[in-house]
Amino acid sequence: MELNLSNDFSDNLQSDTLELVEFTKPKCTGVQGEALRLWQSDADLFLEEFLRLKGRGDYSQDTCACGEVVATYRCQDCHGCELFCHLCMIRIHDRLPLHRMEQWDGISFYSVTLKSMGIRLQLGHASGVRCINPLTAHNDDFVIIDYNGIYEVGLDFCGCAYAEPHIIQLLRVRLFPATTVDPKTAATFRVLEYFQMLSFESKVSAFEFYKTAARLTDNTGLHIPKDRYEALLRMMREWHFIKQMKRAGQGHHPDGIGATKPGACAVLCPACPHAGKNLLDGWENAPSEIRFLYALFLAIDANFRLARRNVSSDIVDPGLNHGYAFFVEEQAYKGFIGSRKRVIQEVSSCSSHNAVNLADSRVSRGLAATGAGTIDCARHNFKWPCSVGDLQKGERYINMDYLFFSSMQSSLEISTLNISYNITCQWSKHLWTRMSAFPHQYHIKHDLKSITFLVPKFHLPAHVAKCQSNFSFNFIKGVGRTDGEAPERGWADINPIATSTREMGPGSRRDTLDDHFNDWNWKKICAMGLIFRRKYNFALIEVQEHVDDLENFEASLAADELVEWRKDIEAWEADRSQPNPFEAYLIAMTQAAMRLALSMAEAAEIERGNNMSLHDDISPSVLISLGLELEDQQRRLEFDAKVVGQHATDVQKGKILQRMNTLRDDIATETKAHNISLFLPSSLPQRVPCDDHLLKHEWELREAQAYDTLNDLRAVLNLQYHLYKYKDTFIRGQRANTRANGIINNAEHRIDTLSQKYSTARDALVNLAARLGKTNDWERSLKPLDKQRDAVPLKHDDGRTMGQQSISWIWRTSGFDSNELGLQDSLRVEWCKARARAHRWEEEVQLLREEMRRIVAFLDWQAGWWDMQGLRRAFNSLQAGEGALAYAQRQANLRRQMVIHIKSIWAANPSWQEAPLAVRLRSELPMPNSHSPARSSVCHDLI
């Protein structure tokens, strides 16, 4: 199988995969296995004790501890297994109304409820005080849902003259009412918080959670608790909403929830630039050399797993969030999209991107939303406020435009934007023209901003060659080592909940996803200390390596050439309308190009009446081309048969035999397919005459084949090197290592195949050169290949480039008609890429330092903001004011503690606090002299 790899594939593998390391499960050790073996020897002892607990155990006495009556009651939730009498049990559980009771009947225990024992929960008074005018709950049928069961309780409201409303009485004992009028169901605060956290971590559905609580109440089907599932769903949504408002500070706002602004409840990324929160004074006037440090990186993507069936409606299932967090305000969004639904999306002029070409034709039958589009922080993987919306068809520009312009409303002050989107080469073309159709409040003053459009690294190889150089994160100045794939990492966390949200109504789904996105952002904040320490330490190592690599590379290049190349690349970085230095100026020789040239030459000969075809349908070039293709199939078949080995499965044997039979049919012979002689001109003995046209055609095609093969070999060698590096750095566990080894073995197999293919092509050229009288000039670029010595990556052994002199000849061979010019062009492109790698890592170090500073500044700002919220609102009661002040102070103290904790994690490497500097490599700085004494120290600080 041919590998279709871009030249930058190796760089793409170096994406920032360190972000989620802290969320991985701990590695199992051999201690666990030893502990299990020791436990197994005591398993019978455990079983005996389990059975003993089903009886009275050490408490088989007849009299209760009070000494008055028989002890027959035991609590399953209290500590210990002591038995008490009826009155003592009621007295003990006056404050524990949700414990599970069981009574001894002389032979075994059976379950009883506290309600049946006469215990009643009195609200509106201190514990143990009975109201003089108690009001029994509606029909005395009150149900409380807790994390370990569903309980019918005897509940009395306070009916005194100054009693609070029933819902307030419930809330003050941490019971969340299901309705605001005559509530007869409530959930404990702890069960709602427990489910919220459990759903964040396990993505369990509310139905599964409710069924768990129901089975914990009764797992026999004999006493099924009353169905309160719909009530639980409603309480959970209301709980999430209230908690969201509290954490956003809306409870401290004088106008309360009604004053909530769009995106105000979203947890923000503290590492991204926020004007007035974490940017230095005067950042707007920063020198151009360091302005990239204050850029906002955004990534756009769509997720079609987050589809929603066409069930319910906004009337039946209204959302509680109205653009308060991540989803845009639904009415305005749908209204605008509906007004533009007749706009036809233009077809892609790049690769056949399905996201573009099929945007209007995606199957949507039975679906109210085919997926969701989002805008993320591209460097830190945070969901951005007011940036999520449903897709009615496919990934249409009109939807993604709306989400992009909406997300920008919170960052209008930022003047440098780096926008990543897998179809940005098409989407960005007429973006500002399309913006004119939007309401004025969504307009961006793009002419006053520096906006760079990029394609995520993993998606880039799917684009045409020009896009791969014009939209590459590897080549664009000021983006560091950003890869643009942040949304893909976020989808891995949210996708498991898609099966639940798919069946929800519109409001439930939006509120649920908003809640999960907020939790994702908060988890990222909690882990930022570890994430940035790991990233920063890794970047310091990489920048040193790549700067040294570049210097070793430059040591073998002519100084005057470097000066010219540096001018070219700096001109392109300043103005990308200039010629792109990452693209070859000369056109390389390829088999496809050579076939086209030979076909055109044959067409010209036919027009002149010189038809040299041996057959009506087969010209000389077609004949030789078919022969080379058959030869390649023979080679691959032989290699694959060897890889399968002697112990192949029937399936493997069947596939090999099918390929043999197909190849035998193509050659029309009974001999073993991979041993058939094809009698190409190069394989004929010298004494056998052959037409010069055939000899020349094979020469041209063989030469192009050799250069093509070397190009493929270089790509696979780089791939193999980075696979090894990635495996050593990130892969842990037997399963992951097995898969990684399989991929590496496939690359090794491909290297063997390509090495033999090149050697076959070169041997053919040697034979043809003798017959055609060729000079040996071609042998200076197409040398004999020693796989062990020559088929090595640019980086090998310790991973450092050793300079041009030690680079294998395969990296210095070009595929151009003029080998000298071709070599220089090839070296120029490789130097540009090496320089770009060094610069991107220099920028990454600088960006990480600035982001680490911003994290601390943001948390300090947030602490000060909470300090001011405590007394912002005048409450009707002193108790509410005290609670608001206490909550604000707790939030402020939490941020200050986080700052201390993060700084302690980063303390081992204090260089993160250094001031920002312009990114310049040692080789680009003038030699230090009396007029510039600080040059060398500046560069040393950078690396």
N, C-alpha and C positions, 0 to 999 in steps of 0.2 A: 504494500500500500504506500503510495507516494505521500510524503509529508508536505503540507502546504504551510510553510512557516515564513513569517516576515523576518526581516533582519533584526527587528527590535524585540523578537519574542523573548530573548534572554532577559531583556530589561523588564518586560512585562511580568516575568516571574518574580521580580524583586519588589512586588507591590507590598504595601504595608499590611502584612498578615499578622502583625503582632497585637492588634487591637483587642481581640477576644480571648487571648491566652488565659487571662485571669478568670474566665468563666468556665474553663474546661474542668472535667472531673479529675480528682486526684488520682495519681497512678497507684494501682494495687501493688502490694508487696507480698513477699512470701510469708510474712508474719500472719496474715489473715488465714492462709491455708493451715499453718501450724495450730492457730487458735481453734479452727474448726475441728481439726483432728482431736485435740484435747477435749473439746466440748462433747464430741460424739461419744467419748468413753463415759461421760456423765449424763447422757441423754435419758437413761432410765430414771435417774434421780430427778431430773426436771419433770418428767412425766408423772412420777409419783407425787411430787409437790403440787402439780396442777390439779391432780385428782383430789388431794387433801384439801385444797382451797374450796372445793365444792361442798365440803362439810363444814362443821362449826370449828374444827381445829382445836386450838387451845382454849376456846371460849365455850365449852360445852356445859358450863355451870347453869343452873336453873334460874338463879337470881341475878337481876340487873345490878350494875355498880351502885345504884342508889339504895339497894338493899331492900326494896319494897315489893317489886313484882317480878314476874318471869321476863327474862331477856330473850326476845325472839326476832328482833329487827337488826339488819346489818346494811350499811351503806356501801355501794360499789365504788363510790368516788372519793370517800374519805380515806385518810391514811390509816392503815391497819385493818383488821378484820373483827374488831370487838363487837359484841352483841349488846343491844340496849332494849329497854322496854319502850312502849309506845310513847309515853310522856317525855322520857329523856330524849328520844329521837326527835320529837317535835321541837323541844327546847334547843337542841343542838343545831337543827336545820332551819331555825327561824330566819337566818340570813343566807341560807344555801338552798333556795327553793328549786334548783334544777339538778339536784343530785338524784341518782337512781337507787331506789330502795328494793330490798328483798326480805321476805319473812320466812322463818323456819316453821314448817308444819309438823315437825316431829320426825320426818324422814328426809326431806330435802328443802331447798329454798325455792321460792317462787317470787316473781316480780310483783311489786305493788307501787302505786304512785303516791307522792306526797299529798296530792289533792285528796285521794281516797283516805288518807290518814288524818285529814282534817287541817292540814297546813294551808294557810291563805296568805297571799302576798299583798300586804297593805301598802298602797302608794300615798304620797303626799305627806307622810309623817316619818319621823325618825324610826329606825329599826326597833321593833319590839313595842311600839306605841300603836294602839288601835284607834281608829277614827271613831268619833261618836256618831257619825252619820255616813257609814261606808256605803258606796254605790257599787254593786256587783257588776262586773263586766257583762256585756250584751249576752243574754241567755246563759250566763255563767259558763261560757264556752270559749274561754281564752286559751290560745295556743302560743307557746314561745318556742322558736327554733334556735337551737344552740349547735355548737360544732359537733357534739356527741349524741344528739338525739332531738326528737320533736316531742315537746311536753305539753300535756293538758294541765293547766294550773288553775287553782282557785285564786282569782285576782279581784281586789276591791280598790276602787278609786276613792279618793278623798271627796266627801260631799259637804265639807264645811263651807261657811259663807264666803270665805276668802280663798277658796281652793283654786288652784291653777287649772287650765284646760287639761283634758285627759291626755292629749299628746305630749304636753309639757311634763306632766307627771311621769309618763313613761320614759321620756328622754332623760330625765334627771336621775333615773336609776339605770341608765345605759341600755334601755330597751327601745329599739327603733320601730315605731308603729307602721303597720302596712297601709293604713288609711288615716285620714285626718278627722273623719267623722265616725263615731262609735267604733273605734278599733277593737277587733277581736283576735288579732294576730300581731305578733311582734317578733323581732329577731334581736338577739343580743349583739352588742357592739362587737364582741370578740368573734362571733361567727361570721359577721360581715367582713371584718378585717382579715380573718383567717382565710375566707374564700377568696378575697381580693388578692392576697399574697399568693395563695395556692394557684390561682388562675394565671398569675404573672409567670410563675415558675414552671407549672406543668401544663398550662393551657387547658385545664379540665373545664368541662362545660358546667353550667349551672344545673342542668338536669342530672348529670352524673353526681354532682356534689349533693343535690337534694336526695337522690336515691340512696346515697351512702348514709346520710343522716337518718333516713327512714329505716334502713336495714339495721342500723345501730340501735334504733328504738325497738324494732321487732324484726327478727330475721327468720320467722317461722310462717308468716302469712296469717296467723291466727288473730292478731290484734293490730291490724294495719292502721297507722295514725291517719288523722284527717288530712286531706290533700291541701297543702298550702304552697304548692309549687309556684303558681302565678303570683301569689303574694310575695314570695321570696324573690322572684325576678324583679318585681317592682321596687322592693326595698333595696336590692343590690344596686340598681341604677341610681336611685335617690342617694344612697350612701356614697357612691363614687362621686356623684355631682357635688354633694356638700363637702366632702373631703377635698375635692379639687378646688372649690371656692375658698375654703379655709386656708389651704396651702398657698394659694395665689394672693392672699391678703385681702380678698373682697369682703370678708367679715369685718375688717377694720375700716373699710371705705365708708364715709358718711352716708352715701346713697346705696350701700349694700350691693346685692347681686345685680340690680338693674343698671348699675353704672359700669358693668364689666365691658371692657373694650375688646375688639377682635385680637385673638392671640394672647390675651393677658394671662390665661391659665396654663400656657405651655411652659414646660421646663426648658430654659434656654441653655445653649451651649456656652459655657464660661470661657472657652478657648477661642471662640470666634470674636471678631471685632464688634463691639457695641459702643457706639458713640455715647459719651456721658457716663459710661459704666466702667469700662476697663481699658480705654485708650489713653495714652499719654497726652498731656496738653500740647497743642501745636502739631498733632499728628497729621493734620491736613496739609501742612507745609513741609513735610519731611522731604529730604533730598530724593531725587529720582532714583538714586542707586539703592535706596532702602525702602522705597514706597511699596514694594511687593509684600513687605511684612504686614501691611495693613489691608491686604486684599481679603475679600470674602469669597470663599470657595463653596459653590453650590453644585449639587448633582441632581439631575432630573431622571426619573425612571417611572415605569408603570409595572404593576403586579396584577396579572390576570388570574391568580389564584384567589384574590380577594373579591371574587364575584359575589353577587347576591341574587337569589331567585326573586321572581316577580311575585312576592307575597306581601300582604299588608300594604299600608300606605302611610304617608306623613300625617294624615288625619287620625288614623287608628293608632299609629305608633309614632308620636311626635318625639323629636330629639330634645334633650334638655340643654345641650350645648348649641349655641347659635353663632358658630364661628369663634367661640371663646378659646379654643385650643388649636388643634391641627386641621380639622376639616373646615373648609371654607363655609361661609353662611349659605345654606342650601337654596333658599328661595332666589337670591340674587344670582347664584351660580347657574341654577337650572334655567332661570329666565333668560340669561344672556346666551347660554348654549342653545336653548330652544330657538332664539331669534336668529341664530347663525347656522342652523342645521342643514340648510341648503347649500352651504359653501362646500365646494368639491376640493379635496386635498390634491395637490400636485404630485405627480409621480416622481420617484427618486431618480436622480441622475447619477447617483453613486452606485453601489451594489444594490441588488434587488432586496432592499430592506423591507421585510414584511410589516414592520411597525409603521412604515410610510405607505407602501402600496396597498396593504390590506386594511388600512385604518377604517375605511368606510364599509368593509365587507365582512368584518368579523361576525361570527355566528352569535346572535344575541337572543334567539328564541327562548322564551321562558325565563329570561334574565332581566332584572331591572337595572343591574350594573354588571358589565363584563369584567370589571376589575377596578383598580384604583391607581391614580397617578399621584406622585409625591415629589417634593423638593426636599433634599437632605443637605446637611452640612457635609461637604465632600471630604474634609480632612478628619473629622472627628465622629462622623456617623451618627449625628443627631437629626431627628426630625425637626423641620423648620416650622414656625408658627404659620397658621393660615395657608397651608401648602398642600393639603390633601383633598382630593375630590374624586367622585365616582366617574367612571368612563361609561358612556352610554353605548358606544360602539367599540371601536378599537382605540389605538393610541393616536387620536386626532390632534392636529396642531392646535385647534381652537381650545381643547381642554387643557393641554399642557401650557399654552400661552396664558390662560386665565390663572392657573396655579402659580406660574412663574411670576406674573405681575402682582398677584396677591401676596406672595411670599416676600416680595421686595419692599412692601409698604413698611415693614419694620426695620429696614436697613437703607433708607433713602440717602442717609448721609455718607455712606461708604462709596468712595469714588473709584475703587479698583475691584473689578469683578472677574472671577474665573468660573465660567459656566461649563459644566460637563454633562454631556448627553450622548447616548450611543448613536443617535442620528443627528447630531448637531450640525454636520456638514449640510444637511438639507433643511433642518428646522430653523437655523439661524439666517438663512438667505434673505427672507422677506419678513423677518420678525418685526422690525420697526414699522414697516408698512402695515402689517396686520394690527399693530398696537393702536393705530389711528381709529380702528373700529371699536375700541374699548372705551368705557366711560373715562372721563378726564382724570378721576382720582387714581386710576391704575397706570397712568402714563409715567414713564421714566425719562429723565433728562439724560438720555444715553450719549448725546454729543458732548456732555461735560464729564463723562466717565471713561475710564480705560477698561474695556470689556474684551475678554479673551474667551473664545469658544474652543472647547476641546472634546475629544472622544475618550471614554474610559479605556484603560490599557488592554483589558481582556477583550473588549469589543473591537478594538482598532484593527486587528488583522483581517476582519471581515470587510473592510473598506478597500476601495481602490488605492493604488500606490500613492497617488497625489495626496489623498486624505491622510494616509499613514504618516506623511511627513509634515503636513500643514496643521494637523490637529493633534499631534502627539504630545503627551505629558512629558515624554523624555526629552523633547527638543525645545519646547517653549520656555523662554526665560521667566524666572520668578515663581515657578510652581513647586519647587522642591521635588520631593519624591511622592507627591500625591498621585494616586492611581485612578481616582474617579469612580471606583467601584463600591463606594460606601453603601448605596441603597441595597446592593445585592447581599451584603452582610446583614443588614437590617431585616431583609425578607426572611432570612433563615430563622430569625427569632419569631416573627409574626405569622409565618405560614401555618404552623400547627393549629392556630386558632381559626383558620379559614373555614374548616368544616363546620364550626359552630356559627360564625357570622354569616355564612352562606344562607342559612335558613332563618335569619333574624329579619325583623322589620327594619325599615330605613333608619328610624331614630335610635333603636337599640344598637344597631350595628355601628353607627357613627360614634355614639357615646362609648361603646366598648372599645373600639379601636383607638379613640382618643386617650382612653385610660391606659391602654397597653403602650401606646407611643410615649406617654408621659413617664411611665415606669421605665421603659427602655432608656430614655434620656437620663433619668435619675440614676439608674444603675451605672451608666457611663460616667456620671459625675463622681460617684462613690469610688470608682476604679481608676480615676484619672491619675492619681499619684503613681500607681504601679504602671499604668499604660505609658505615661510620659517618661518615667525613669527608664523603662525598657527601650522605648523608641530612641531616647536621647543617647543612651550608652551605645546602642547599636549604630546610630548615625555617626557618632564620633569615630568608631572603628572603620566604618565604610568610607567616610570622607578621606581618612588617611590613606586607605588602600587605593581609592580611585585617583587621588591626586598623585600618589607615587606611580601608579600605572601610567598616567598621562605623561609624567615627567620622563619615565623610562622610554615611552613611545617617542616623545619629542626629541630625545637625545640622538636618535638615529635619523632625524629629518633635517633637511637643509634649513638654515635660519631664514633665508630670504623667502622660501616657500611658506614657512610658518607665519611670517609677517603678512603676506598676501592672504593666506587662508583666514587669519584672524580678522583682517579688515572685512573680508566677505561675510563672515559669520556675525560680526558685530553690526554690520550694515543690515543684515536680515533681521537680527533681533530688534533693531531700532525701527525697522520698516519692513513688515513681512510681505510687501508687494515686490521687494527685491528678489533676485534669483535665490532659490532655496539651496543652501550649501549642503544640505543632507541628501539631496538628490544628485545622482550621477549626471555629469554634463555630457558624457559620452554614452552611447547606446551599447550595452554589452551584447556579445554574441550568445544566442540561445538556439536550441533546436527548432523551436517554433518559428523564430525569425528566419533561420536558414531555410527551412522548408518553404516558407512563403517566398523567399528570394529565388529559390530554385524553380518553384512553380511559375513565378512571373517570368523568369528567363526562358523556361520551356514554352510558355505562351507566346513570347516574342519570337522564338525560333519557329513555332508553328505558323505564325502570321507571315514569316518570311519564306515559308514553304520548306523548312528544314525540320521535318517531324522525325525525331529519333525514337519514338515510342516503340516498344517491343510488342505491345498489345493495344487494342483500341481503347481499353479502359485503364491501362497501367502505363504511366510514363516512367522514365528511368528514375526520377526522384521518388516517385511513389513506390516503385519496386524496392529501392534501397531503404526507404523509411519503414515499409512493412517488414522488411528483413530485420531491422534494428528493433522494432517492437516485438517481433516473435522471439528474438534473442533475449530481450529483457524479460519476457514472460518465462522463458526456459530457466533463466537465472533465478528468478524469484521462486519458481516452482521447486527447483533443486534445493534452495536454501530452506524453504518452508518444510519440505519433506525431511530434511536433516533435523530441523528443530522439533518436529513431532516425535521423532525417535522410534525405538523398537516397541515401546509400550503405549502406542497410540490407542485412543478410544475408537469405537466404530464410527462415531460421528466425524472425528478428525480424519480417519482413513477415507471415509466417503467423500469428504470435501476435496481431499488431495486427488482421489481418483477422478472425480468430476472435472477438475481442472486439467488433469492429464488427458482425459478423453476429448475435452474441448480443444486443447492445443493440438492434439493429434489430428483432429478433424480439420483444423485450420491449415496444417502442413500436408495433410493427405498422405500419410505413411503409416506403416504398422510398427515402426520402431518405437522404443521408449521415447516419450515426448521430449524430455529434457536432454536426451543424448543425440537428437537428430541434427545432422549437419545441414546448415542453411545455405552453404556454398555462396556466401557473400564474396564480392571481389577480393576483399582483403585476405580471405582464407584460401584463395586459390594459389597453387604453387607458381613460382616464377615462370616456369616453362609453359604454363597454360595461358593462352592469349585471352585478353579481356578488353572490351570496348573502353576507350579512354573516358567517354562520358560517364560510364558507370563508376570508373575509378575516381574521377574527380568529384562526382556526386557523393560517393561514400566518404571521400576525404573531408568535404565540407561538413557533412552531417556528423561524422565521427568527431571532428574537432569541436563542433558545437556541443555534441553529447558530452565530451570530456569536461568542457567548461561548466555545462549545466550540472554535471555530477559533482564537481568540486564545490559548486555553490550550495547544492543540497547537503553535501557532506559537512561543510562549514556550519550550516544551520543546525544540523543534528548534533554536531560536536558541542556547540554552545548550549543546546537544549540539555544534553546529557550532563554537562558541567553544572548547570543551574539546578537540575533535578537532584544531583548528588548533594549540592549545597543546601537546597530546600529540605531534603530528607534529613540531613544531619542536624539542621537547625530546629525544625518544627515537628517532624514525625515521631510519634511515640506510640508504643503498643504493637502487639504482634499483628493484628489485622491491618492496621495502617501501614506497617513496614512491609507486609507481604504485598499489598497493593502497590506500594511505591517501588519495591524491587521488580515487580512485574512490568511496570512502566519503564524502568531503567533498562531492564533486559530487552524490551522491545526496541529501545533506542540503540542498544548495542548490536542487536540483530540488524537494524537498519544501517548502521555504520559498516558492518561486514559486507552487506549487500552492495552498498555504494562503493566501497573500496574495490570489490571485485569488478563492478561495472566500469569504474574508471580504468582499472588495469586492462580490462578487455578492450576498451576503446583505444587506449594508448598502444597496445600491441598491434591493433589493426592499423593505427597511424604509422607505426614503424614499418609494417609491410607495404603499406600504400606509398610511403615516402620513397622507398627504394624503386618502386615501379614508376612513379611519376617524376623522379629526379628532383625531389624536394631537398632544399638545404636543411641543415639541422637547427635553424633558428627557432623553429617551433618547440624544440626540446628544452629551450631555456625556460619556458613557462609551463610546459607540460612534462614534468619530470617523473621518473619512476616513483611509485608510491610504496613506501614501507609503512604498513598500518601501525605498527607499534611505535615507530619513531615519528612519523609525519602526521598521522590522523589524531592530533591532539588539539584541544581548545586553545584559544589565545591565552587563557589563564590555566595553569596546570600546576601540579605539585602543591605549593603552598598558596596558590591562588593569586600570585602576583605576576604582572607582565614583566618579562625579563629584558625588554628592549628589542629593537628590530632584528638585531643579529641572531637572537635565539628563537625568533618566531619561525614556526614551521613554514616551509616554502608554499604550502597550500594557501596561506593567508596573504601571500605577496603575489599571487598569480591573478591576473585579470582576464576578462573575457572580451578583449577588444582587438580590433584589427591592428591598431598600432599598440604594441605591447607597452612601450615606454610611456606613451600618453595615458593609456589605460591604467597602468600601474599607479601613476601619479594621481589620477582621478580617484581610483580606488582607495589609495592612502589618504587622500583629502577627506573623503567621506568617512573613513574609519577614524581619522583624527577628530573630525567634527563630532562624531558620536562619543569618542572617549572624552573630549572636552565637555560635552553636554552632560555626561555621567558625573564628572567631577564637579561641574557647576551645580547640578541638581542636588548633589549631596551637600555641597557648601550651603546652598539655599535651605536645604532641609534642616541643617543645624541651626541656622539663623531663625527660621520659622519656628522651630521647636522652642528655642529660647524665648522668643516673643510670646508664643502661646502659653508657655509655662508662667511667664510674668502676668499675662492676661488672666489666667485662671485664678491666681492669688488676688489680683486686683478686683476681679469680678466678685469673688466671695467676700472680700472686704467691703465692696460697695453694697452687696446684698445685706451684709450684717448691719451696716449703717442705715439701710432702707428699712429694715425691720425695727431698728431702734426708734425710728420716727413713726412707725405705725401704731405703737402701743397706746398712745393717747390721742390718736387722730379722730376717733369717733366718740361721740357722747352717747352712752348707753342709758337705758331707762333704769337699770339697777346697778348698784355698786358691785354686786357679785359678777355680773356680765362684764363690767369694765375691768375688774380684777383679772378675770379669766383671759380677756383679750390682751391685757398688758403682759400676763404671764406667758401666753403663747408667743407673742412677738419677741419677748426677751429670750425665750427658749430657742426660737428660730435664729435669732442673732447670735446667740452663744454657740449654736451648732455650727454656723458658718465659720466662726472664729476657731473653733476646735478643728474643723476640717482644714483650715489654713495651716494650723500648727502641725497637724498630722501629715499633710502633703509636703510641707517644707522639711519635715524630719525624714521622709522617704527620699527626697532629693538632696539631702545634706551631704551625701558621700561625693557628689560631683557639683561643687559650687559654681562651676563655669556657666551654668544656665542663667546666672544673674548678670552676665556681662552685657554691656551695651551693644546694640546692633551696629554692624559694620557693613560696608559695601562688599559684595562678593567678588573677590579677585584672587586668582590663583598665583602661586609663587612665580610661575613662569611668565606671568603677564605683568609683573611688577618690575620697575626699573631697578638696577643694582643699587644697593644702599650707598650713599655718599654723605658728604658733610652737610648737604642741603636737605637730606631726607633721612634723618637718623632713625625714625620710628617705623620704617617700612617693613623690615623683617619681623618685628614684634607683632605688627598688625596681622600679618599672614599667619604667624604662629598661633595667634589667638583664634583664628578662624578654623584651624584644623586640629 
